Amino acid sequence: MLYLSNIDLNKNQLQNAQVHPLGTAPSSPVEGQIYFDSTAGDKKLYYYNGTQWIATGDTDTNNYVTAGSISSGTVTLTRQGLSAVTFAINNNQITNGAGYITSAALPTVGNGILTMTTSTGLDGGATFTANQSGNSEFAVTLDLTEITLGTGLDSTATGLSLDLSEFGAAGTLVGTDEFIVLDGNAEKKKAANAIGLSIFDNDAGFITSSSLPTVSNATITLTAGDILDGGGAFTLNQSASETITFDLATGGAGVGTYGSTSDSIKIDTITLDAYGRVTNVATGATGQVNSIGTGSSTTISIGGTAIVPTVSAVTAAVANAGTALATGDQIYDFVTGQIANIPSGLSFEGSWNASTDSPDLSTATPDNGQFWIVSVAGTTDLDGIDEWAVGDWAIYVSTGAGTDGWQKVDNSSTLSGFGDTNQVTYWTSTGNVAGDSNFTFNPTSNNLSVGGTVTWSGGGSAESNTAYDNSITALNVTGGTTKTLTATQQDGGTLTTSWTDNNTEYSMMTASTLGLGKLASNTTQTVTASSVSATASRTYGIQKNSSNQLVVNVPWANTNSGGTVTGVTGVSPIAVTSSSTTPAVSIATATGSAIGAGNVAPGEGIDVSYSGGTATVSGENSTASNKGIVIVAPGNDISVSYASGTATVSSAAQENNTYAKTIADTDLLIDHNLDSRDIIVQLYDTVTYETVYADVDRISEDRLGVTFASTPTNSIRVLVQKIG
């Protein structure tokens, strides 16, 4: 099946799905595409980042030890980016020896106080000690009120606003000058010559009631002349509409005749009286149209035959200086496109990486007012602007800015710079900061990583370097009875110690071998154990079951005897006799109002059968002589439907309820004219005959739209079926 449209699961789960397994990566991938590498030794899920395939779950290459512990003879070493390493040493008596780092050899750790301050545009600050016992968080907030702003801009601590009162007075206005208005909650612009005066209050220069001229109200009378009847009068200052009608006067018999017997005229005789009134029309045989002029060939086309000509409208998309007619859809598409070209103010398009130019803005020409907010600082050149800080706006202006092109709204303070996630920031100059990939901090594990050499100055530098060189990077245990532990140091040296393994390893116990076994249950027994007994035939051996659990089979015999029934009470429909020692229990007979024992007897058209004390009642098929179950079957042009035990018989005659069409465009309107939105739409490839999925819009009861996310390779067949 081909899906040529995006699938929206509306936040529902995709359950029991399989990612496409492949031995090699797919060709011509797109950003975000995934596949599962089924090659032996790989078995990883890959995704395409737009440049290369990336394996999910790739581990960190820093395979250094981050922590270690010893518990019950097992050493566990936690490694950065790799799984932990465990091994048994079976001896807890390892003594301190030469070469080990002791508390006396550790350097003195300073605990000076560090003070963090902020400069113009930033608020906050704090102090902390160099030898922190826990994590500390410091807040730095933006304070725009400390920054000098230009004309027309006001600031709060966290935002900027436009202040039109700071701008100078405008000169003489012309019709193309534009006003900025608040339309609802949106700021929009409007040309002066596009604003109707009716929305303003009356003011100096407008026409008032006192300046209006006096309106006369004379009466004008219209009278009929020769061969006319009717007429009337009206005033110049009418308060309501009035209709004045003139009719041709009636006359006597006709005075003359006119006409033609030509087939192209179709009217043989027209008779007029002395006043030019038609008194008689005589029609002849049906004629024919000998010819039709094309008129404008750009709008009207003539086809068919001379006897039966076909007149068609010539349609084409709306274009400047175009002479062809346009359909409603073509006019709609043109107007929609023109409206889309009208600037409507600022339009936020998303974030922008100014370091990698992602998305690509340096070669783009967006619409007027489109803008992006910098998420990663960088030096990408946009029309000569190459200093971008996080929070800056990149706005493309093509109307009203004097010079078209890219403009920057600087939302940064004097503190600027760039880095990467988890990189430690340092000062590159008095007003700039930057990050370094060799100096990072992992907030999850609270680890500070230094890619180069840590240089100490002052006291403790030698001790620190010695401690780093002598740090343990690997541990390894070898040997059988005599065990040897080898510790590898950072500088390549090794430390070793040996011991004798005196521990005994036990296997599963047998009847002759001391060993290990399993309990049959982990539940704690709360019943007090019986006293130890020396009674014969009461001692039983312990065995193993198939799961190596210890079990004991204790034989026993039931010595309890039967008791005595002292009384039985019956509850309807159960009846009991009065004897207490040997009561008789019986079931009462069922009646119309009481539950009891009874037989189910068959009736006309009903069968009853018994099995295992259960009566099964079933209906008999009806015959010519016996009532029974009847099923109404549909026949020619007859349909049968069932609801609540009722069979409804109706005519099965159907109107034309299907439609099919072959399409090739990426966006089509299809007129099926089935007069219903209750339709089933299916698509298939006309070459491969695979079922194709696309977006289908039931626009009206006679029209549907088909939209593909990507252009189909082959033509697509559309099948429409009306339901009901």
Secondary structure, 3 states (H helix, E strand, C coil): CEECCCCCCCCCCCCCCCCCEECCCCCCCCCCCEEEECCCCCCEEEEECCCCEEECCCCCCCCCEEEEEEECCEEEEEECCEEEEEEECCCCCCCCCCCCCCHHHCCCCCCCEEEECCCCCEEECEEEECCCCCCCCCCEEECHHHCCCCCCEEECCCCEEECHHHCCCCCCCCCCCEEEEEECCEEEEEEHHHCCHHHCCCCCCCCCHHHCCCCCCCEEEEECCCCEEEEEEEECCCCCCCCCCEEECCCCCCCEEECCCCCCCCEEEEEECCCCCEEEEEECCCCCCCCCCCCCCCCEEEEECCCCEEEEECECCCCCCCCCECCHHHHHHHHHHHHHCCCCCCEEEEEEECCCCECCCCCCCCCCCEEEEEEECECCCECCECCECCCCEEEEECCCCCCCEEEEECCCCCCEEECCCCEEEEECCCCEEEEEEEEEEECCCCEEEECCCCCCCCCCHHHHHHHHHCCEEEEEEECCCEEEEEEEECCCCEEEEEEECCCCCCCECCCCCCCECECCCCCCCCCCCCCCCCCCCCCCCCEECCCCEEECCCCCCCCCCCCCCCCCCCCCCEEECCCCCCCCEEECECCCCCCCECCCCCCCCEEEEEECCEEEEEECECCCCCCCECCCCCCCCEEEEEECCEEEEEECCCCCCEEEEEECCCEEEEECCCCCCCEEEEEEECCCCCEEECEEECCCCCEEEEECCCCCCCCEEEEEEECC
